[in-house]
Amino acid sequence: SHAEAVALGGRIEAAARAAAEQREREAQLKRERDQAFADAMERAQKAATHDEAIAALLDDLAVAPGDQTARRLVSEHEAALDREGRVAEALARAANAASAESAIVALRQVLQIVPEHPDARRLLEEREAELARQQAEARQRREREEAEARQKREREEAEARQKREREEAEAQAKRE
């Protein structure tokens, strides 16, 4: 009947409208997800610190859990954060070192982690120069002390020899 056909047409039209609205809602959600993803990636790129970049990338992964680029970038930023922490610890050990030798060990550790670290390179050169000065001063002091001990021994031996010669001369004079 005509009424059934009209009713069927109305239901088809309503279903088509509902399907179109559903597609539009899904498209809008996809645009919002894509925009959230793009915003998170941009925040990660512009981040001033590795922590900020990691936070932005984790936001990105919340939107797109399968994104391999974000996963790789999180790993890279975590590794960089770890390197920075190890460098900071070694620099602190160098700064607080009781001796030039222990400072040099710590600074060499920094350069193993980050070979081009300019502060560590400069500080290492300064500490190595300081150590060389200390070693030269210690060697000079040791040589001076050895020379003084040798002179004292020679002086004591000469005085003992003179005393012996005097006593022998006195004994000889008494005998004569």
Accessible surface in RSA format (square Angstrom, percent):
REM  Atomic radii and reference values for relative SASA: ProtOr
REM  Chains: A
REM  Algorithm: Lee & Richards
REM  Probe-radius: 1.40
REM  Slices: 20
REM RES _ NUM      All-atoms   Total-Side   Main-Chain    Non-polar    All polar
REM                ABS   REL    ABS   REL    ABS   REL    ABS   REL    ABS   REL
RES SER A   1   104.35  88.2  47.31  63.1  57.03 131.4  60.14 128.1  44.20  61.9
RES HIS A   2   147.36  80.5 134.97  93.8  12.39  31.7 100.96 104.0  46.40  54.0
RES ALA A   3    72.51  66.7  61.56  95.0  10.94  24.9  66.85  94.1   5.66  15.0
RES GLU A   4   119.92  68.9 115.03  87.0   4.89  11.7  45.97  88.9  73.96  60.4
RES ALA A   5    60.30  55.4  46.78  72.2  13.52  30.8  52.01  73.2   8.29  22.0
RES VAL A   6    89.42  58.8  79.73  72.2   9.69  23.3  86.20  74.9   3.22   8.7
RES ALA A   7    46.14  42.4  34.82  53.7  11.32  25.7  44.59  62.8   1.55   4.1
RES LEU A   8    89.45  49.8  89.45  64.0   0.00   0.0  89.45  62.8   0.00   0.0
RES GLY A   9    33.84  41.7   0.00   N/A  33.84  41.7  29.92  82.1   3.91   8.8
RES GLY A  10    39.40  48.6   0.00   N/A  39.40  48.6  33.77  92.7   5.63  12.6
RES ARG A  11   148.23  62.2 141.24  72.0   7.00  16.7  75.46 103.1  72.77  44.1
RES ILE A  12   105.75  60.2 102.67  76.5   3.08   7.4 105.04  75.6   0.71   1.9
RES GLU A  13   107.27  61.6 103.52  78.3   3.75   8.9  32.86  63.6  74.41  60.8
RES ALA A  14    45.18  41.5  40.48  62.5   4.70  10.7  41.26  58.1   3.91  10.4
RES ALA A  15    63.78  58.6  51.37  79.3  12.41  28.2  59.63  84.0   4.15  11.0
RES ALA A  16    57.47  52.8  46.34  71.5  11.13  25.3  54.49  76.7   2.99   7.9
RES ARG A  17   128.75  54.1 125.70  64.1   3.05   7.3  63.64  87.0  65.11  39.5
RES ALA A  18    54.66  50.3  49.70  76.7   4.96  11.3  52.24  73.6   2.42   6.4
RES ALA A  19    43.64  40.1  35.37  54.6   8.27  18.8  42.62  60.0   1.03   2.7
RES ALA A  20    43.99  40.4  38.94  60.1   5.05  11.5  39.86  56.1   4.13  10.9
RES GLU A  21    94.96  54.5  91.03  68.9   3.93   9.3  35.22  68.1  59.74  48.8
RES GLN A  22    75.64  42.3  75.64  55.3   0.00   0.0  32.60  69.4  43.04  32.6
RES ARG A  23   150.29  63.1 145.46  74.2   4.83  11.5  71.66  97.9  78.63  47.7
RES GLU A  24    96.20  55.2  93.96  71.1   2.24   5.3  50.15  97.0  46.05  37.6
RES ARG A  25   129.86  54.5 126.53  64.5   3.33   7.9  69.01  94.3  60.85  36.9
RES GLU A  26    90.73  52.1  86.54  65.5   4.18  10.0  33.40  64.6  57.33  46.8
RES ALA A  27    39.00  35.9  31.72  48.9   7.28  16.6  37.95  53.4   1.05   2.8
RES GLN A  28    73.19  40.9  73.19  53.5   0.00   0.0  29.81  63.4  43.38  32.9
RES LEU A  29    95.75  53.3  95.75  68.5   0.00   0.0  95.75  67.2   0.00   0.0
RES LYS A  30   113.82  55.5 113.82  69.8   0.00   0.0  86.05  77.5  27.77  29.6
RES ARG A  31   119.67  50.2 114.18  58.2   5.48  13.1  73.30 100.2  46.36  28.1
RES GLU A  32    88.86  51.0  80.60  61.0   8.27  19.7  38.40  74.3  50.46  41.2
RES ARG A  33   119.31  50.1 117.28  59.8   2.02   4.8  45.74  62.5  73.56  44.6
RES ASP A  34    70.40  49.3  65.86  65.6   4.54  10.7  27.75  65.3  42.65  42.5
RES GLN A  35   102.77  57.5 100.96  73.8   1.81   4.3  41.18  87.6  61.59  46.7
RES ALA A  36    40.26  37.0  31.43  48.5   8.84  20.1  36.56  51.5   3.71   9.8
RES PHE A  37    56.90  28.5  56.90  35.2   0.00   0.0  56.90  34.5   0.00   0.0
RES ALA A  38    49.47  45.5  42.15  65.0   7.32  16.7  46.45  65.4   3.02   8.0
RES ASP A  39    60.41  42.3  58.24  58.0   2.17   5.1  19.25  45.3  41.16  41.0
RES ALA A  40     1.82   1.7   1.82   2.8   0.00   0.0   1.82   2.6   0.00   0.0
RES MET A  41    38.22  19.8  37.90  25.1   0.33   0.8  37.90  32.2   0.33   0.4
RES GLU A  42    80.57  46.3  79.13  59.9   1.45   3.4  26.36  51.0  54.22  44.3
RES ARG A  43   116.62  49.0 109.05  55.6   7.57  18.0  70.34  96.1  46.28  28.0
RES ALA A  44     8.37   7.7   3.88   6.0   4.48  10.2   4.17   5.9   4.19  11.1
RES GLN A  45   155.65  87.0 118.93  86.9  36.72  87.4  39.90  84.9 115.75  87.8
RES LYS A  46   152.64  74.5 121.88  74.8  30.77  73.3  91.32  82.2  61.33  65.3
RES ALA A  47    27.74  25.5   1.26   1.9  26.48  60.2   6.21   8.7  21.54  57.1
RES ALA A  48    92.60  85.1  51.69  79.8  40.91  93.1  61.56  86.7  31.03  82.2
RES THR A  49    70.35  50.0  60.11  60.9  10.24  24.4  67.48  90.6   2.87   4.3
RES HIS A  50    42.43  23.2  39.95  27.8   2.48   6.3  28.68  29.6  13.75  16.0
RES ASP A  51    88.56  62.0  82.25  81.9   6.31  14.9  28.32  66.7  60.24  60.1
RES GLU A  52    91.16  52.3  82.68  62.6   8.48  20.2  39.61  76.6  51.56  42.1
RES ALA A  53     0.90   0.8   0.90   1.4   0.00   0.0   0.90   1.3   0.00   0.0
RES ILE A  54    19.62  11.2  19.62  14.6   0.00   0.0  19.62  14.1   0.00   0.0
RES ALA A  55    55.00  50.6  49.40  76.2   5.61  12.8  54.03  76.1   0.98   2.6
RES ALA A  56     2.78   2.6   1.99   3.1   0.78   1.8   2.23   3.1   0.55   1.5
RES LEU A  57     0.15   0.1   0.15   0.1   0.00   0.0   0.15   0.1   0.00   0.0
RES LEU A  58    94.61  52.7  87.87  62.9   6.74  16.9  88.33  62.0   6.27  16.9
RES ASP A  59    70.65  49.5  67.51  67.2   3.14   7.4  17.53  41.3  53.11  53.0
RES ASP A  60     0.00   0.0   0.00   0.0   0.00   0.0   0.00   0.0   0.00   0.0
RES LEU A  61    21.10  11.8  17.57  12.6   3.53   8.9  17.99  12.6   3.11   8.4
RES ALA A  62    83.81  77.1  47.66  73.5  36.15  82.2  59.87  84.3  23.94  63.4
RES VAL A  63    46.06  30.3  27.97  25.3  18.09  43.6  33.29  28.9  12.76  34.6
RES ALA A  64    30.07  27.7  25.26  39.0   4.81  10.9  30.07  42.4   0.00   0.0
RES PRO A  65    82.58  60.2  81.73  74.5   0.86   3.1  82.40  68.0   0.19   1.2
RES GLY A  66    56.52  69.7   0.00   N/A  56.52  69.7  38.31 105.1  18.21  40.8
RES ASP A  67    30.82  21.6  22.73  22.6   8.09  19.1   9.02  21.2  21.80  21.7
RES GLN A  68   123.44  69.0 117.11  85.6   6.32  15.1  64.44 137.2  59.00  44.7
RES THR A  69    59.36  42.2  57.05  57.8   2.31   5.5  23.94  32.1  35.43  53.6
RES ALA A  70     0.00   0.0   0.00   0.0   0.00   0.0   0.00   0.0   0.00   0.0
RES ARG A  71   109.75  46.1 105.39  53.7   4.36  10.4  36.18  49.4  73.58  44.6
RES ARG A  72   125.44  52.7 118.30  60.3   7.14  17.0  67.42  92.1  58.02  35.2
RES LEU A  73    42.31  23.6  42.31  30.3   0.00   0.0  42.31  29.7   0.00   0.0
RES VAL A  74    14.26   9.4  14.26  12.9   0.00   0.0  14.26  12.4   0.00   0.0
RES SER A  75    66.18  55.9  60.44  80.7   5.74  13.2  30.94  65.9  35.24  49.4
RES GLU A  76    85.26  49.0  77.08  58.3   8.19  19.5  44.09  85.3  41.17  33.6
RES HIS A  77    42.32  23.1  41.38  28.8   0.94   2.4  28.13  29.0  14.19  16.5
RES GLU A  78    88.48  50.8  83.44  63.1   5.04  12.0  27.44  53.1  61.05  49.8
RES ALA A  79    47.66  43.8  38.50  59.4   9.16  20.8  46.07  64.9   1.59   4.2
RES ALA A  80    10.67   9.8  10.26  15.8   0.41   0.9  10.48  14.8   0.19   0.5
RES LEU A  81    61.92  34.5  57.12  40.9   4.80  12.1  57.21  40.2   4.71  12.7
RES ASP A  82    76.92  53.9  67.40  67.1   9.53  22.5  27.03  63.6  49.90  49.8
RES ARG A  83    98.08  41.2  98.08  50.0   0.00   0.0  25.67  35.1  72.40  43.9
RES GLU A  84    93.48  53.7  87.17  66.0   6.30  15.0  42.94  83.1  50.53  41.3
RES GLY A  85    32.31  39.8   0.00   N/A  32.31  39.8  31.52  86.5   0.79   1.8
RES ARG A  86   104.81  44.0 101.22  51.6   3.59   8.6  49.53  67.7  55.28  33.5
RES VAL A  87    12.57   8.3  12.57  11.4   0.00   0.0  12.57  10.9   0.00   0.0
RES ALA A  88    58.70  54.0  49.95  77.1   8.75  19.9  54.46  76.7   4.24  11.2
RES GLU A  89   107.59  61.8 102.52  77.6   5.07  12.1  36.20  70.0  71.39  58.3
RES ALA A  90     1.40   1.3   1.40   2.2   0.00   0.0   1.40   2.0   0.00   0.0
RES LEU A  91    45.05  25.1  41.05  29.4   4.00  10.1  41.40  29.1   3.65   9.8
RES ALA A  92    50.30  46.2  42.74  66.0   7.55  17.2  49.41  69.6   0.89   2.4
RES ARG A  93   118.62  49.8 109.07  55.6   9.55  22.7  72.85  99.6  45.77  27.7
RES ALA A  94     5.25   4.8   3.91   6.0   1.34   3.1   4.11   5.8   1.13   3.0
RES ALA A  95    82.20  75.6  45.80  70.7  36.40  82.8  57.25  80.6  24.95  66.1
RES ASN A  96   123.06  84.9  92.79  89.7  30.27  72.9  33.02  79.5  90.04  87.0
RES ALA A  97    24.11  22.2   1.07   1.6  23.04  52.4   8.52  12.0  15.59  41.3
RES ALA A  98   112.82 103.7  66.47 102.6  46.35 105.4  76.97 108.4  35.86  95.0
RES SER A  99    44.23  37.4  37.04  49.4   7.18  16.5  35.87  76.4   8.35  11.7
RES ALA A 100     2.02   1.9   0.00   0.0   2.02   4.6   0.00   0.0   2.02   5.3
RES GLU A 101    92.70  53.2  90.26  68.3   2.43   5.8  49.90  96.5  42.80  34.9
RES SER A 102    52.60  44.5  44.53  59.4   8.08  18.6  45.38  96.6   7.22  10.1
RES ALA A 103     0.26   0.2   0.26   0.4   0.00   0.0   0.26   0.4   0.00   0.0
RES ILE A 104     7.74   4.4   7.74   5.8   0.00   0.0   7.74   5.6   0.00   0.0
RES VAL A 105    88.61  58.3  86.49  78.3   2.11   5.1  87.94  76.4   0.66   1.8
RES ALA A 106     3.15   2.9   2.64   4.1   0.51   1.2   3.08   4.3   0.07   0.2
RES LEU A 107     1.62   0.9   1.62   1.2   0.00   0.0   1.62   1.1   0.00   0.0
RES ARG A 108   122.53  51.4 120.29  61.3   2.24   5.3  41.81  57.1  80.72  48.9
RES GLN A 109    67.34  37.7  66.80  48.8   0.54   1.3  21.36  45.5  45.98  34.9
RES VAL A 110     0.00   0.0   0.00   0.0   0.00   0.0   0.00   0.0   0.00   0.0
RES LEU A 111    17.09   9.5  12.24   8.8   4.85  12.2  12.59   8.8   4.50  12.1
RES GLN A 112   148.26  82.9 116.41  85.1  31.85  75.8  45.09  96.0 103.17  78.2
RES ILE A 113    36.83  21.0  18.13  13.5  18.70  45.1  23.16  16.7  13.67  37.1
RES VAL A 114    33.19  21.8  32.04  29.0   1.15   2.8  33.19  28.8   0.00   0.0
RES PRO A 115    82.26  60.0  76.89  70.1   5.37  19.5  77.40  63.9   4.86  30.2
RES GLU A 116   133.35  76.6 111.90  84.7  21.45  51.1  75.31 145.7  58.03  47.4
RES HIS A 117    30.74  16.8  29.77  20.7   0.98   2.5  15.22  15.7  15.52  18.1
RES PRO A 118   100.22  73.0  88.94  81.1  11.28  41.0  95.93  79.2   4.29  26.7
RES ASP A 119    70.66  49.5  70.59  70.3   0.07   0.2   6.60  15.5  64.06  63.9
RES ALA A 120     0.00   0.0   0.00   0.0   0.00   0.0   0.00   0.0   0.00   0.0
RES ARG A 121   104.71  44.0 104.71  53.4   0.00   0.0  39.68  54.2  65.04  39.4
RES ARG A 122   115.13  48.3 113.21  57.7   1.92   4.6  61.19  83.6  53.94  32.7
RES LEU A 123    56.52  31.5  56.52  40.4   0.00   0.0  56.52  39.7   0.00   0.0
RES LEU A 124    12.02   6.7  12.02   8.6   0.00   0.0  12.02   8.4   0.00   0.0
RES GLU A 125   102.23  58.7  95.33  72.1   6.91  16.4  38.35  74.2  63.88  52.2
RES GLU A 126    87.68  50.3  78.40  59.3   9.27  22.1  44.28  85.7  43.40  35.4
RES ARG A 127    52.35  22.0  52.35  26.7   0.00   0.0   7.23   9.9  45.12  27.3
RES GLU A 128    62.14  35.7  57.15  43.2   4.99  11.9  25.61  49.5  36.53  29.8
RES ALA A 129    48.45  44.5  38.48  59.4   9.97  22.7  46.39  65.3   2.05   5.4
RES GLU A 130    49.03  28.2  49.00  37.1   0.03   0.1  13.64  26.4  35.39  28.9
RES LEU A 131    28.72  16.0  28.72  20.5   0.00   0.0  28.72  20.2   0.00   0.0
RES ALA A 132    57.14  52.5  50.35  77.7   6.79  15.5  52.77  74.3   4.37  11.6
RES ARG A 133   137.67  57.8 133.80  68.2   3.87   9.2  65.37  89.3  72.31  43.8
RES GLN A 134    76.60  42.8  72.36  52.9   4.24  10.1  33.38  71.1  43.22  32.8
RES GLN A 135    97.93  54.8  91.89  67.2   6.04  14.4  33.13  70.5  64.79  49.1
RES ALA A 136    28.58  26.3  28.51  44.0   0.07   0.2  28.51  40.2   0.07   0.2
RES GLU A 137    93.86  53.9  90.92  68.8   2.94   7.0  30.50  59.0  63.36  51.7
RES ALA A 138    35.12  32.3  32.44  50.1   2.68   6.1  32.59  45.9   2.53   6.7
RES ARG A 139   112.09  47.1 112.02  57.1   0.07   0.2  34.44  47.1  77.65  47.1
RES GLN A 140   103.45  57.8 100.08  73.1   3.36   8.0  25.89  55.1  77.55  58.8
RES ARG A 141   111.12  46.7 111.00  56.6   0.12   0.3  32.59  44.5  78.53  47.6
RES ARG A 142   123.72  51.9 122.52  62.5   1.20   2.9  52.10  71.2  71.62  43.4
RES GLU A 143    93.74  53.8  88.70  67.1   5.04  12.0  37.80  73.1  55.94  45.7
RES ARG A 144   130.58  54.8 124.40  63.4   6.17  14.7  57.05  78.0  73.52  44.6
RES GLU A 145    97.31  55.9  92.86  70.3   4.45  10.6  35.96  69.6  61.35  50.1
RES GLU A 146    94.73  54.4  88.39  66.9   6.35  15.1  37.79  73.1  56.95  46.5
RES ALA A 147    28.32  26.0  28.25  43.6   0.07   0.2  28.26  39.8   0.06   0.2
RES GLU A 148    96.92  55.6  92.45  69.9   4.48  10.7  38.51  74.5  58.41  47.7
RES ALA A 149    52.87  48.6  43.08  66.5   9.78  22.3  49.66  69.9   3.20   8.5
RES ARG A 150   113.45  47.6 113.38  57.8   0.07   0.2  32.99  45.1  80.46  48.8
RES GLN A 151   103.92  58.1 100.80  73.7   3.12   7.4  26.19  55.8  77.73  59.0
RES LYS A 152   113.23  55.2 113.23  69.5   0.00   0.0  56.09  50.5  57.14  60.9
RES ARG A 153   123.48  51.8 122.12  62.3   1.36   3.2  51.38  70.2  72.10  43.7
RES GLU A 154    94.17  54.1  89.53  67.7   4.64  11.1  37.08  71.7  57.10  46.6
RES ARG A 155   132.52  55.6 126.88  64.7   5.64  13.4  58.64  80.1  73.88  44.8
RES GLU A 156    87.10  50.0  82.80  62.6   4.30  10.2  36.18  70.0  50.92  41.6
RES GLU A 157    95.11  54.6  88.80  67.2   6.32  15.0  38.11  73.7  57.00  46.5
RES ALA A 158    28.81  26.5  28.72  44.3   0.08   0.2  28.75  40.5   0.05   0.1
RES GLU A 159   100.13  57.5  96.01  72.6   4.12   9.8  38.81  75.1  61.32  50.1
RES ALA A 160    47.03  43.2  39.70  61.3   7.34  16.7  44.73  63.0   2.30   6.1
RES ARG A 161   116.05  48.7 116.05  59.2   0.00   0.0  35.04  47.9  81.01  49.1
RES GLN A 162   103.02  57.6 100.38  73.4   2.64   6.3  25.67  54.6  77.35  58.7
RES LYS A 163   113.19  55.2 113.19  69.5   0.00   0.0  56.25  50.6  56.95  60.7
RES ARG A 164   128.52  54.0 127.78  65.1   0.74   1.8  56.24  76.9  72.29  43.8
RES GLU A 165    96.34  55.3  91.73  69.4   4.61  11.0  38.58  74.6  57.77  47.2
RES ARG A 166   136.08  57.1 132.32  67.5   3.76   9.0  62.02  84.8  74.06  44.9
RES GLU A 167    86.66  49.8  82.47  62.4   4.19  10.0  37.61  72.7  49.05  40.0
RES GLU A 168   107.72  61.8 102.67  77.7   5.05  12.0  46.21  89.4  61.52  50.2
RES ALA A 169    61.55  56.6  49.36  76.2  12.19  27.7  57.38  80.8   4.17  11.0
RES GLU A 170   100.02  57.4  96.22  72.8   3.80   9.0  38.44  74.4  61.58  50.3
RES ALA A 171    40.01  36.8  35.03  54.1   4.98  11.3  38.90  54.8   1.10   2.9
RES GLN A 172    82.26  46.0  82.26  60.1   0.00   0.0  29.93  63.7  52.34  39.7
RES ALA A 173    67.45  62.0  49.49  76.4  17.96  40.9  53.04  74.7  14.41  38.2
RES LYS A 174   178.95  87.3 145.63  89.4  33.32  79.3  97.38  87.6  81.57  86.9
RES ARG A 175   170.54  71.6 133.90  68.3  36.64  87.2  75.80 103.6  94.74  57.4
RES GLU A 176   158.13  90.8  96.29  72.8  61.85 147.3  63.74 123.3  94.40  77.1
END  Absolute sums over single chains surface
CHAIN  1 A    13066.3      11694.3       1372.0       7199.9       5866.4
END  Absolute sums over all chains
TOTAL         13066.3      11694.3       1372.0       7199.9       5866.4
